[in-house]
Amino acid sequence: MSVLVLALAVSAACCLGLGFVLQQNAARQAPLSDFLSPRLLLDLVRVPRWLGGIGLMVAGMVLGAVALSEGEVSLVEPLLATNLLFALALSRKQTKQPLGRQGWAGLLLLAGGVTAFIVAGEPRGGTAVTNPWRHWLIIGAMLGLALLLTAYAKRSRLSAGPALLALAAGLLYGVQDALTRVSGQRFSEGGLVHLLTGWQPYAVLFLGLTGLILVQSAFETAPLRMSLPALTAAQPLAGIVCGVGFLGDRLHTDTGALAWEAAGLAAVVLGIVLLGLHPAMPSGTTEQAMGFDGGHEQSLPREHSR
């Protein structure tokens, strides 16, 4: 594994994890009438803490894009999943909660699972699939599933809604990461003109904006522990499917390697769930629970009836 790719991906994960915590704390103060509406972003843009979280998220996405240009999607995505470790670190500092057995188990499972998948699979580049039907089949399946999850989340709202929205956003972000790599390849091959004449960069922007609305709606309606695990688990899985499915990423496929790869991904998902459900994750219901005094920041009025 390239040390540069490792450093870029982990730095991206750090920015993303810290940014998610700040975004959720601000989004919990947004009006519930903004649920799944672009108005939500217009309301949140007035909150300095949310802007700080978005700034960190953008930095993480830029670092992730550079990592994707230097390494395979199947390598970068598991590393990006470690953003939950950084989110927990900030949340733990604010809530003063100890890690305990659940925290340490989740940490070891996540770190060990990422390591097992990368060591066993040894993700490496290959020849991208040129058949456009395969591209659209995989991308369409991801987008269709995200649409179904969003539709059901809109019906269930405050029960299973936040987790379903986070799952949908994770699928979109996984596809976005794959298309980010394709966009980088187009730029390397033909410069800015070649990049802008393709549909991929516009799809990256659309998926990013749509995913942002889904994530903020999930953050708005429930504690971070109900949404971040689903988001963090879905994104790398979707990215790996796209990487192997049409970007030409190759993994070892002998029986032993496949067993370790499957075990590694299972450990990653289980570790994400344990960390995401940790008591240190903020509830977002009060400023005091997050360790903020609330005296220096604008708060948005909430509407509890629709």
C-alpha positions in Angstrom: 0.0 0.0 0.0 1.2 3.5 -0.8 2.1 5.5 2.2 0.7 8.6 0.4 -2.6 6.9 -0.2 -2.8 5.8 3.5 -2.0 9.3 4.8 -4.5 11.0 2.4 -7.3 8.5 3.2 -6.8 8.6 7.0 -6.6 12.4 6.9 -9.8 12.5 4.9 -11.5 10.2 7.4 -10.4 12.5 10.2 -11.9 15.6 8.6 -15.1 13.7 7.7 -15.6 12.3 11.2 -15.1 15.6 13.0 -17.2 17.4 10.4 -20.1 14.9 10.9 -20.2 15.6 14.7 -20.4 19.4 14.2 -23.0 19.1 11.4 -25.3 16.9 13.5 -25.2 19.2 16.5 -26.3 22.1 14.3 -28.8 20.2 12.2 -30.7 19.1 15.4 -31.7 22.8 15.8 -33.2 23.1 12.3 -36.9 23.3 11.8 -38.5 19.8 11.3 -40.5 21.3 8.4 -37.3 21.3 6.4 -37.1 17.5 6.4 -35.8 16.3 3.0 -36.0 19.8 1.6 -33.3 22.0 0.1 -34.5 24.7 2.5 -32.7 22.8 5.2 -29.4 23.8 3.8 -30.5 27.4 3.5 -31.4 27.4 7.2 -28.2 25.7 8.3 -25.9 27.9 6.3 -26.6 30.6 8.9 -25.1 28.5 11.7 -21.3 28.9 12.1 -20.8 25.5 13.6 -22.5 23.8 10.7 -20.4 25.8 8.3 -17.3 24.6 10.2 -18.5 21.0 9.9 -19.1 21.5 6.2 -15.7 23.0 5.8 -14.2 19.9 7.4 -16.3 17.6 5.2 -15.3 19.4 2.1 -11.6 19.1 3.1 -12.2 15.4 3.7 -13.8 15.0 0.3 -10.9 16.8 -1.4 -8.3 14.6 0.4 -10.4 11.6 -0.4 -10.5 12.6 -4.1 -6.8 12.9 -4.2 -6.4 9.5 -2.5 -8.8 8.0 -5.0 -6.7 9.5 -7.9 -3.6 7.7 -6.4 -5.1 4.5 -5.2 -8.0 2.0 -6.0 -11.5 2.6 -4.7 -11.4 -0.8 -3.0 -8.4 0.3 -1.0 -9.4 3.9 -0.2 -13.0 3.1 0.9 -12.3 0.9 3.9 -9.8 3.5 5.1 -12.4 6.2 4.8 -14.7 4.1 7.1 -12.4 4.9 10.0 -14.0 8.4 10.1 -16.1 6.9 12.9 -13.1 6.6 15.1 -12.4 10.4 14.8 -16.1 11.2 15.3 -16.1 9.1 18.5 -12.9 10.8 19.7 -14.5 14.2 19.5 -17.8 13.0 21.0 -16.0 11.3 23.8 -14.0 14.5 24.6 -17.3 16.5 24.7 -19.4 14.0 26.7 -16.6 12.7 29.0 -17.8 9.1 28.4 -15.1 6.4 28.8 -14.6 3.9 25.9 -15.4 0.9 28.0 -15.6 -2.7 26.6 -18.0 -1.7 23.8 -15.8 1.1 22.6 -12.6 -0.9 22.6 -14.3 -3.9 20.9 -15.7 -1.6 18.2 -12.3 0.1 17.7 -10.5 -3.3 17.4 -13.1 -4.7 15.1 -13.1 -1.7 12.8 -9.3 -1.4 12.7 -8.8 -5.1 12.4 -11.4 -5.6 9.8 -9.9 -2.8 7.6 -6.5 -4.4 8.0 -7.7 -7.9 7.2 -9.6 -6.8 4.1 -6.6 -4.8 2.7 -4.0 -7.5 3.5 -6.1 -10.4 2.3 -7.5 -8.7 -0.8 -4.5 -6.6 -1.8 -6.6 -4.2 -3.9 -4.8 -3.2 -7.1 -5.7 -1.5 -10.3 -6.8 -3.3 -13.5 -8.5 -2.5 -16.8 -11.7 -0.6 -16.4 -14.8 -2.2 -17.9 -15.7 -0.4 -21.2 -19.2 -1.8 -21.5 -21.5 1.1 -20.6 -24.3 -1.2 -19.8 -22.4 -2.7 -16.9 -21.7 0.9 -15.6 -25.3 1.8 -15.7 -26.5 -1.5 -14.3 -24.4 -1.1 -11.1 -25.0 2.7 -10.8 -28.7 2.3 -11.5 -29.0 -0.5 -8.8 -27.3 1.8 -6.2 -29.4 4.8 -7.1 -32.6 2.7 -7.2 -32.0 1.3 -3.8 -31.2 4.7 -2.4 -34.5 6.0 -3.9 -36.5 3.2 -2.3 -34.8 3.8 1.1 -35.5 7.5 0.9 -39.2 6.9 0.0 -39.7 4.6 2.9 -37.8 6.9 5.2 -40.1 9.8 4.3 -43.0 7.6 5.5 -41.4 6.5 8.7 -39.6 9.8 9.5 -38.8 9.7 13.2 -38.7 5.9 13.7 -36.5 4.1 11.1 -36.2 7.1 8.9 -32.8 8.5 10.0 -31.0 5.2 9.6 -32.7 4.6 6.2 -31.7 8.1 5.0 -28.1 7.5 6.1 -28.0 4.2 4.3 -29.3 5.9 1.1 -26.7 8.7 1.5 -24.0 6.1 2.0 -24.9 4.4 -1.2 -24.8 7.8 -3.1 -21.5 8.7 -1.6 -20.0 5.3 -2.6 -21.1 5.9 -6.2 -19.8 9.5 -5.9 -16.4 8.2 -4.9 -16.3 5.9 -7.9 -17.2 8.7 -10.3 -14.7 11.0 -8.6 -12.0 8.5 -9.6 -13.3 8.4 -13.2 -13.4 12.2 -13.3 -9.8 12.3 -12.1 -8.8 9.8 -14.8 -10.5 12.0 -17.5 -8.7 15.1 -16.2 -5.3 13.2 -16.3 -6.0 12.0 -19.9 -7.2 15.2 -21.5 -7.2 18.1 -19.1 -10.0 20.3 -18.0 -11.8 20.3 -21.4 -12.0 16.5 -21.5 -13.2 16.5 -17.9 -16.0 19.0 -18.4 -17.3 17.3 -21.6 -18.1 14.2 -19.7 -21.2 13.6 -17.5 -19.2 12.3 -14.5 -18.2 15.5 -12.8 -21.8 16.8 -12.9 -23.0 13.5 -11.5 -20.5 13.9 -8.7 -21.9 17.3 -7.8 -25.5 16.1 -8.0 -24.8 13.1 -5.8 -22.9 15.2 -3.3 -25.7 17.7 -3.0 -28.4 15.0 -2.8 -26.4 13.0 -0.2 -25.9 16.2 1.8 -29.6 16.8 2.0 -30.3 13.2 3.1 -27.5 13.3 5.7 -28.6 16.6 7.2 -32.3 15.4 7.3 -31.1 12.3 9.2 -29.0 14.4 11.5 -31.9 16.7 12.1 -34.4 14.1 13.2 -32.3 11.7 15.4 -29.2 11.3 17.5 -25.9 10.7 15.7 -25.8 7.1 16.8 -28.9 6.3 14.8 -27.5 7.6 11.5 -23.7 7.7 11.4 -23.2 3.9 11.6 -25.5 3.3 8.6 -23.8 6.0 6.6 -20.3 4.8 7.5 -21.1 1.2 6.6 -22.9 1.8 3.4 -20.4 4.1 1.7 -17.4 1.7 1.6 -19.5 -1.3 0.6 -21.1 0.7 -2.3 -17.7 2.0 -3.3 -16.1 -1.5 -3.4 -19.0 -2.8 -5.5 -18.4 0.0 -8.0 -14.6 -0.4 -7.9 -14.7 -4.1 -8.6 -17.8 -3.9 -10.8 -16.7 -1.4 -13.4 -13.5 0.4 -12.5 -11.3 -2.6 -12.9 -10.2 -2.9 -9.2 -8.9 -6.4 -8.6 -8.8 -8.4 -5.4 -7.4 -11.9 -4.6 -10.2 -14.4 -5.2 -8.8 -17.7 -3.9 -10.8 -19.3 -1.2 -8.6 -18.2 1.7 -8.4 -14.6 0.6 -12.2 -14.4 0.0 -12.9 -15.8 3.4 -10.6 -13.2 5.0 -12.1 -10.4 2.9 -15.6 -11.3 3.9 -14.6 -11.6 7.5 -12.8 -8.3 7.3 -15.9 -6.5 5.9 -18.1 -8.2 8.5 -15.8 -7.0 11.3 -15.8 -3.5 9.8 -19.6 -3.3 9.8 -19.9 -4.8 13.3 -17.2 -2.4 14.6 -19.1 0.6 13.0 -22.3 -0.5 14.7 -20.7 -0.9 18.1 -18.9 2.5 17.9 -21.9 4.3 16.4 -24.1 3.0 19.3 -21.6 4.0 21.9 -22.9 6.2 24.7 -20.3 8.8 23.9 -22.0 9.6 20.6 -24.0 12.8 21.1 -27.7 12.8 21.3 -27.9 16.2 19.9 -30.9 17.1 22.0 -29.2 19.7 24.2 -26.2 21.9 23.9 -25.0 20.8 27.3 -24.8 17.2 26.2 -22.4 18.2 23.6 -20.2 20.2 25.9 -21.1 23.6 24.4 -22.3 26.5 26.4 -24.6 27.7 23.6 -23.9 31.3 24.5 -22.0 32.2 21.4 -23.9 30.6 18.5 -27.1 31.2 16.7 -29.8 28.6 17.3 -32.5 27.8 14.7 -36.1 27.6 15.9 -37.6 24.1 15.7 -41.1 23.3 14.6 -42.5 20.3 16.4 -45.7 20.2 14.4 -46.2 19.8 10.7 
